[in-house]
Amino acid sequence: MRTPALASVALAALLLAGCSGGDPAPTAAGPTPAVAGSAAATTEKPTDTALAEDTEAICAQASRTSTSFGTTFAEDYQLLIKAAAEGAEAKAKAQEKVTRDVENFSFALLDMSKLASDAELKKALAAMGAQITALKGDVAKIDDKKLAALHATLDKACGRG
């Protein structure tokens, strides 16, 4: 359990400090990525078209989404630890939440990749989304090297590294 715990701390630190690239902190009123099939996805169509041409805005949204996932991941990891001591039902519910949170993050990355008109950014977001999807909610598969590589990919595509 020690390596995943260190990975969760590294993830939170990396996402909260390194990935934002000076972007403003996310706010409760800030935009959130639309999940496929949601009502927001159908009502934001005109904005999505404008966003497709704005690589900087997509990079900023990807950074905010990654930062938010880092916070959620750290909370989810603690939830899994706590639930393990509470029994099988609590553990199953916690794992469902973690799996859902990981899937939401991968969907957001993949959705942003579809919006991006910049080929390098499109490729980077799609690769990140595919890597997160491959985790299938298993946070034990995440370590600091994988996280650093993901963020280096985004930073490079966004001209920050």
C-alpha positions in Angstrom: 0.0 0.0 0.0 2.9 2.4 0.5 3.7 2.9 -3.2 0.2 3.8 -4.2 -0.1 6.2 -1.2 3.1 7.9 -2.3 1.7 8.1 -5.8 -1.5 9.7 -4.7 0.5 12.4 -2.8 2.8 12.9 -5.8 -0.2 13.1 -8.1 -1.9 15.7 -6.0 1.3 17.8 -5.7 2.0 17.5 -9.4 -1.4 18.4 -10.5 -1.9 21.2 -8.1 1.5 22.8 -8.7 3.0 21.7 -12.0 0.3 21.3 -14.6 -1.6 24.6 -14.2 1.1 26.5 -16.0 -0.1 29.8 -14.4 -3.7 29.3 -15.3 -6.2 30.7 -12.9 -7.4 28.3 -10.2 -10.7 26.5 -11.1 -13.8 28.0 -9.5 -17.1 26.6 -8.8 -18.6 28.8 -11.5 -15.9 27.8 -14.0 -16.6 25.8 -17.1 -16.5 22.0 -16.9 -16.0 19.5 -19.7 -19.2 18.1 -21.1 -19.6 14.4 -20.7 -20.8 12.5 -23.7 -24.6 12.2 -23.7 -25.1 14.9 -21.1 -27.5 17.8 -21.4 -24.6 20.1 -21.2 -23.0 18.5 -24.3 -26.1 19.4 -26.4 -26.6 22.9 -25.1 -23.0 24.0 -25.5 -22.6 23.2 -29.2 -22.0 26.8 -30.3 -19.4 27.3 -27.6 -17.7 24.0 -28.6 -17.2 25.2 -32.1 -15.5 28.4 -31.0 -13.4 26.5 -28.5 -12.1 24.2 -31.2 -10.2 27.1 -32.7 -8.9 28.3 -29.3 -5.9 26.0 -28.4 -5.1 28.1 -25.4 -8.6 27.8 -24.0 -8.5 24.0 -24.5 -5.1 23.8 -22.8 -6.5 25.9 -19.9 -9.5 23.6 -19.6 -7.3 20.5 -19.8 -5.1 21.9 -17.0 -8.2 22.7 -14.8 -9.6 19.3 -15.5 -6.3 17.6 -14.6 -6.0 19.7 -11.4 -9.5 18.8 -10.4 -8.9 15.1 -11.1 -5.7 15.3 -8.9 -7.8 16.5 -6.0 -10.5 13.9 -6.6 -7.9 11.2 -7.0 -6.3 12.0 -3.6 -9.7 12.0 -2.0 -10.8 8.8 -3.7 -7.6 7.0 -2.6 -8.2 7.9 1.0 -11.8 6.8 0.6 -10.6 3.4 -0.6 -8.3 3.0 2.4 -11.1 3.9 4.8 -13.6 1.7 3.0 -11.2 -1.3 3.2 -11.5 -1.2 7.0 -15.3 -0.9 6.9 -16.1 -4.1 5.0 -16.9 -5.5 1.6 -20.0 -3.3 0.9 -18.2 -0.1 1.7 -15.2 -1.2 -0.3 -17.4 -2.0 -3.4 -19.1 1.4 -3.2 -15.8 3.2 -2.9 -14.4 1.3 -5.9 -17.5 2.2 -7.9 -16.9 5.9 -7.1 -13.2 5.7 -8.0 -14.0 3.9 -11.3 -16.6 6.5 -12.2 -14.2 9.4 -11.4 -11.4 7.9 -13.5 -13.9 7.3 -16.3 -15.1 10.9 -16.1 -11.6 12.2 -16.4 -10.8 10.0 -19.4 -14.0 11.0 -21.1 -13.3 14.7 -20.5 -9.8 14.3 -22.0 -11.2 12.4 -25.0 -13.9 15.0 -25.5 -11.4 17.8 -25.5 -9.3 15.9 -28.0 -12.3 15.8 -30.4 -12.7 19.6 -30.0 -9.1 20.5 -30.6 -8.1 21.7 -34.0 -4.4 21.8 -33.2 -3.1 18.3 -34.3 -0.5 18.0 -31.6 -2.9 18.9 -28.8 -5.6 16.6 -30.3 -3.0 13.7 -30.3 -1.8 14.5 -26.8 -5.3 14.7 -25.2 -6.4 11.5 -27.0 -3.3 9.7 -25.8 -3.8 10.9 -22.2 -7.5 9.8 -22.4 -6.5 6.4 -23.7 -3.9 5.9 -20.9 -6.4 6.9 -18.2 -9.1 4.7 -19.8 -6.7 1.7 -19.6 -6.5 2.1 -15.8 -10.1 0.9 -15.6 -10.5 2.6 -12.2 -7.5 0.8 -10.7 -5.6 3.6 -8.9 -2.9 1.2 -7.9 -1.7 1.4 -11.5 -0.9 5.1 -11.2 2.6 6.1 -10.1 4.5 9.4 -10.1 6.4 8.5 -13.4 3.1 7.8 -15.2 1.6 11.0 -13.9 4.7 13.1 -14.8 4.7 11.6 -18.3 1.0 12.5 -18.8 1.5 16.1 -17.7 4.7 16.5 -19.7 2.6 15.4 -22.8 0.0 18.1 -22.1 2.6 20.7 -21.3 4.5 20.0 -24.5 1.3 20.1 -26.6 0.4 23.4 -25.0 3.8 25.0 -25.5 4.7 24.9 -21.9 7.5 22.4 -21.9 
